[in-house]
Every structure is written in C-alpha cells, then in structure tokens.
Amino acid sequence: MESLQKMCSDVGQEHLLQFWDRLNDDQKAALSAEIHNVDLKEAVGFFDKVSKSLQKDGDSTNNSIDEHMEPLESSVCGSTVRCSEEEINNYRNLGLDAVSRSEVAVLLLAGGQGTRLGVPYPKGMYNVGLPSAKPLYQLQAERVLKLQTLAKEMTGKSCQVPWYIMTSEHTKDATESFFNKHEHFGLNKDNVVIFEQSLLPCFTFDGKIIMESQHKLALAPAGNGGLYSALTKSGVLEDLIKREIKYVHVYCVDNILVKMADPVFVGFCLSKNVECGAKVVEKTQPKEAVGVVCKVNGVYQVVEYSEITLSTAEKRTDDGRLTFNAGNICNHFFTVEFLKTVCRKDNESQLKHHVAKKKITHVDEDGNVQKPSAPNGIKMEKFVFDVFAFAKTSTFGVWEVLREEEFSPLKNADGQPKDTPTTCKHALMSLHHKRVVAAGGMFVHPDGTPYPHIQSGENGNSQNGVNRQQSNEEEDTIICEVSPLVSYDGEGLTTIVKGQSFTPPVQFEMSPNHQVIIKQNQ
C-alpha cells in the first residue's frame, strides 16, 4: 500500500486511493493493477504538455494555420482518374507481385464501439442489410481471401496476407469471439492477429485523473494514433518483422467499400519508393466536414476542416478544383521500415495529443456515481496520420480514388442524413450494379423491360459528400450484390455476365466448390 501511495502522490494523484478503506480485496487488487498498468508519470506529463499547448493557443490572437498551409506537390500525387489504364494495370501488377511474395499485410483500426449506431457491439460485426446479410468483418475477410487468389493466379505462388486487428478494451473480447464463432471466415486463424490499443486516463480540467467508480479509473482509448505504441507493446511490430512483411495497409473498420491491401495503391507506392502514403478522395465542396492532406510549414499533415477559415477552404486552382482538395479517408500505406522508425520511443513521443472535452462518468467526493450533463473533463488521443510529419517529399505519396468506388463510412444510425447503414448498403450495391453493367450484363424488370444503365440513385455517397435521402435511395438503387469471393474489383465478371439479363434482386455468390451461384428475382 505504501508503494502505491507514493506512486500516486509523486504525481499529485493521491485522490485515486481516497476510497481504499471501503474496497473489498478484489476491488483493491483491481485498482492496484490498474494504477500499475497505467504509467501515471507519463500520463500526467501528457496532460501537462496538452495544457501548455491549449494555453498557448488561447493566448494567441490568431491561431489560424491558414497562412502556413501549402497544397500538395504534383510530384507526390497520383490518381485513378488521371492515370491511363496501362499505368493502373502496371501498378496493380506491382502490388499483386508484392502480395504473392507474402510481403503485404493489412492492419485494421477497430477500437471504436457502435455507440452512434445504437448497438452494443463492435462496428465490424454490423450487418448493414445486404442480401447476403454479411457483416463488415466478413466482407473484409473475403476480400483478403480473393486478393490472395488473384496474386496466386498471376504469379503461381501461394501467399498469405496477415490481418492485424487493433481493438480496444471494449471491443477485444467481442471481436475475438466473433471471429472464433465464424471460423475466421475461411482465413488461416494464425494470420488473424487481434491486439489491443493502449488506454489513457481521462482528466479533469485542472489535471486530476477521473475515477469512474470507487475502484476504477476512467480510461479511454488513446486514439487510432495509439497504434504506434501498441505495435511495440503488443509484439505486433516484432511479428511483422518475423514474417518478413515489408508493406502494411492501414484502414478503418467502418468503410464498407475499402479495398484490402489494394494492389493498385500498393503498386503506386512501390513505384514511387513511398514509405508513407495516403489514399484520398477529392473534396469538391468547401464546407464538407472532412480533413485535407496538405503541408503546413513544409511538413505533411492532415488539417481538419474546423481548423481553417472558409476563405481558405474556398480557394481554387486555375482549373476550378479546390486548392486543398485531398480529402482524408484514413486509408494509409506504410513500409515496415518506416513503422520501425516511428515506433521508436523518441519518435512516437513526439506525436502530439489532441484534446476532446467530454461528459465523463465519475464518482463524487462521497463515492456516488455521477453522469454529467455538460463536459467535465478531457480525453487525450493521437491520430494515426500524425506520423506524416516524419515523411519527406521523396518518401511521401498521395493516391486519389473515386469516392463512390472506395469510400462510404458507417458512422450513424438510420434516420441521420448520411453515413448510415442504408447509405452504406446502397453505395455498395450501386458499385456492384456499375461493375456488372461494365462487364456487359443488363438488369431487367420481371416483364423483360430493361432498367436504365444510369439510376438516379446510383451514387449513394456522392462526390460532394452529401448523401441522398434514404427513401429515394430505396426506390432507385438496383439491388445487386457481388461476393468478394466472386470478384475483388470487378475482374472476372465479363465471363459470368456478358450478354446476360438479370432481374433484381440479384446476388452473385461463390459455392464451396468454387462455382458461381446467381440468385435473382427472389
């Protein structure tokens, strides 16, 4: 007990033991373990640094970073729209070749709970209502399986794409149980590595660690930027090195259109000798609530939409595009060598903490649990993209993709205007409809009359970031789902659909004996 008291008093947190005499032995053991597991000195140091930063910003008469922002150089940028088909194919082949050598891994950021969705389980387990009823985790697992198949078909080499999943204290057990229950969706269980991100204490505004209960600290995930310390602490970085992985694709769980270890993106980065890369979508509306990848004082970073003035957001180039148009979608490429550099303690500690004022459940002086109606403390977190600052022009790359093909996030429950299960479902089905039509298929009504190729609800997640009303999408979107096991990115569909007519709803699935099954008009 004396050592515990000293540990707390040395950093001004004596109150953590104020209810000690009320606790039973199990509660005392739990509180003691939690205090030991949290590096109190480090956490208090983080708070002190954040406080000084906030004070500095508050004292500044002009804390806008507008005047320090620079658009990306054309030399670091590439685009699916502005590249030729030959260039795209070259990138794809480069990427698939790296996959075939088992040099590529995917790393999923899955620490968030489904709070805004209104569900008590991790987002990856969510089923948005596709005909197949597949949850996000299954769609992503099947994309990995198909990617491995494509790489083998191109090179003749069997390969593995390890899948690392960073969870939080709140999602780890549920995620592990879900994957075990579904036998890892056909993946080798040894190649699905689930680990936990680190947690940080929540603080009052005057620097005291908040107690959630009489025997528990109020802890919160350290943000997706906690990835870098977690890679070291969990042994994942060591595992990447042991497996001789060279390249890692990092992404967020909620994007239903994500391309796992996208070989075109990987190939682009390899062709440019990139060690740190970002996939982006074009921001076309100045007020769209999305951060942009740019340079600030010569350093690459993501600037949030709330950090710049409208006049800067509205700036346009001579061709009419927004000057700052590289919309961040949390989809990144890193070499393992770059991660090794970033994860060094002296570098990782340079990543700044961002502050969020929150309503945090706590106990009052009498030990009673209180749920505040207004923010009463702060949570500190790091962002995964803050490591862009370590990249130089010669090693940084930005790959722009079409929003309707690669970005539709699941954030909110149905009833909200965008980023809902319905908008995600229709974004995926619209994409699959487009791929079938591009491959020579046709959709017809039960009486044989054709649907128009262009549906008014074709783009459930439009370029300007404003989603259509869900009721209209329900009416307009053709119900069409193509299993990732059938096609990763539209490839191979021509031999299945060319010259054929299909009556929605249509579902293309792969049977256990690798035969395509087409279900329609059911």
C-alpha positions, 0 to 999 in steps of 0.5 A: 500500500505504501508503494502505491501511495507514493506512486500516486502522490509523486504525481499529485494523484493521491485522490485515486486511493481516497476510497481504499478503506471501503474496497473489498480485496478484489476491488483493491487488487483491481485498482492496484493493477490498474494504477500499475498498468497505467504509467501515471508519470507519463500520463500526467506529463501528457496532460501537462504538455496538452495544457501548455499547448491549449494555453498557448493557443488561447493566448494567441490572437490568431491561431489560424494555420491558414497562412502556413498551409501549402497544397500538395506537390504534383510530384507526390500525387497520383490518381485513378482518374488521371492515370491511363489504364496501362499505368493502373494495370502496371501498378496493380501488377506491382502490388499483386507481385508484392502480395504473392511474395507474402510481403503485404499485410493489412492492419485494421483500426477497430477500437471504436464501439457502435455507440452512434449506431445504437448497438452494443457491439463492435462496428465490424460485426454490423450487418448493414442489410445486404442480401447476403446479410454479411457483416463488415468483418466478413466482407473484409475477410473475403476480400483478403481471401480473393486478393490472395487468389488473384496474386496466386493466379498471376504469379503461381505462388501461394501467399498469405496476407496477415490481418492485424486487428487493433481493438480496444478494451471494449471491443477485444473480447467481442471481436475475438469471439466473433471471429472464433464463432465464424471460423475466421471466415475461411482465413488461416486463424494464425494470420488473424492477429487481434491486439489491443490499443493502449488506454489513457486516463481521462482528466479533469480540467485542472489535471486530476485523473477521473475515477469512474467508480470507487475502484476504477479509473476512467480510461479511454482509448488513446486514439487510432494514433495509439497504434504506434505504441501498441505495435511495440507493446503488443509484439505486433511490430516484432511479428511483422518483422518475423514474417518478413512483411515489408508493406502494411495497409492501414484502414478503418473498420467502418468503410464498407467499400475499402479495398484490402491491401489494394494492389493498385495503391500498393503498386503506386507506392512501390513505384514511387519508393513511398514509405508513407502514403495516403489514399484520398478522395477529392473534396469538391465542396468547401464546407464538407466536414472532412480533413485535407492532406496538405503541408503546413510549414513544409511538413505533411499533415492532415488539417481538419476542416474546423481548423481553417477559415472558409476563405481558405477552404474556398480557394481554387486552382486555375482549373476550378478544383479546390486548392486543398482538395485531398480529402482524408479517408484514413486509408494509409500505406506504410513500409515496415521500415518506416513503422520501425522508425516511428515506433521508436520511443523518441519518435512516437513521443513526439506525436502530439495529443489532441484534446476532446472535452467530454461528459465523463462518468465519475464518482463524487467526493462521497463515492456516488456515481455521477453522469454529467450533463455538460463536459467535465473533463478531457480525453487525450488521443493521437491520430494515426496520420500524425506520423506524416510529419516524419515523411519527406517529399521523396518518401511521401505519396498521395493516391486519389480514388473515386469516392463512390468506388472506395469510400462510404463510412458507417458512422450513424444510425438510420434516420441521420442524413448520411453515413448510415447503414442504408447509405452504406448498403446502397453505395455498395450495391450501386458499385456492384450494379456499375461493375456488372453493367461494365462487364456487359450484363443488363438488369431487367424488370420481371416483364423483360423491360430493361432498367436504365444503365444510369439510376438516379440513385446510383451514387449513394455517397456522392462526390460532394459528400452529401448523401441522398435521402434514404427513401429515394435511395430505396426506390432507385438503387438496383439491388445487386450484390457481388461476393468478394469471393466472386470478384475483388474489383470487378475482374472476372465478371465479363465471363459470368455476365456478358450478354446476360439479363438479370432481374433484381434482386440479384446476388452473385455468390461463390459455392464451396466448390468454387462455382458461381451461384446467381440468385435473382428475382427472389 
